[in-house]
């Protein structure tokens, strides 16, 4: 499965990639480039946190 990566500095793969471009490749094949800072994984935006729809817990009025 291929993933998308942001190129952080100029590099020659199948063609010359400039900083800021997107490269698509297998994680196992580009792991050394990620470790050396040449590529940066592009993460999908995370889903917003689910809201708690339950009623809030009642405070203990006797303790106060």
C-alpha positions in Angstrom: 0.0 0.0 0.0 1.4 3.4 -0.9 1.4 6.4 1.3 1.9 10.1 0.6 5.0 12.0 1.7 6.0 15.6 1.7 9.5 16.2 0.2 11.5 18.4 2.6 14.6 18.9 0.5 15.5 18.3 -3.2 16.0 14.6 -4.0 16.3 12.5 -7.2 14.0 9.5 -7.3 12.3 8.6 -10.6 12.5 12.3 -11.3 13.9 15.4 -9.5 11.6 16.4 -6.6 11.8 19.8 -5.1 11.1 20.7 -1.5 7.3 21.0 -0.9 6.3 18.5 -3.5 4.4 15.3 -2.8 5.9 11.8 -3.3 3.9 8.6 -3.1 5.6 5.4 -2.2 5.7 2.3 0.0 6.5 2.9 3.7 9.1 0.0 3.7 10.9 1.5 0.7 11.2 5.0 2.0 11.7 4.4 5.7 15.4 5.4 5.5 14.5 8.7 3.8 11.9 9.5 6.5 14.6 8.7 9.2 17.1 11.0 7.4 14.5 13.9 7.1 14.2 13.8 3.3 10.6 12.8 3.4 7.8 13.6 5.9 4.7 11.5 6.1 1.4 13.3 5.3 -1.1 12.4 8.0 -4.8 12.5 7.2 -6.8 14.9 9.3 -8.0 13.2 12.4 -11.7 13.0 13.1 -12.9 15.4 15.7 -13.3 14.0 19.2 -16.7 12.6 20.0 -18.8 14.8 22.3 -20.1 13.3 25.5 -23.9 13.3 24.9 -24.7 11.9 28.4 -25.8 14.2 31.1 -23.0 15.5 33.3 -22.4 13.8 36.6 -24.2 15.5 39.4 -22.0 17.0 42.1 -22.3 15.8 45.6 -24.1 18.7 47.4 -23.6 17.1 50.9 -19.8 17.3 50.7 -19.8 21.1 50.4 
